Amino acid sequence: MLRNSSIQFLNLHLCRIHEDLIKFLILLLVLLHVLSPQMVRQHFHE
């Protein structure tokens, strides 16, 4: 009984965390996309 309710609780939290993670990953990808050309140039210039 306890186990089952805790699993539901975890599932609820995982759903919320999952949404945040997706937003975070998208932001990260956008940042990488913006920064990577500059970083690559710097890397090749050195």
C-alpha positions, 0 to 999 in steps of 0.5 A: 500500500505504502509502496504503491502511493509512493510510486504514484507520488514519484510519477507525479514528480517525475512528470514535473521534473521531466517538463523542466528537464526538457525546457532546460535541455532546449535552452542548453541546446540553443545556448550551445548552438549560439556559442559553439561557432565562436568557441570553434573559431577560438579553438582553431585560432589558438 
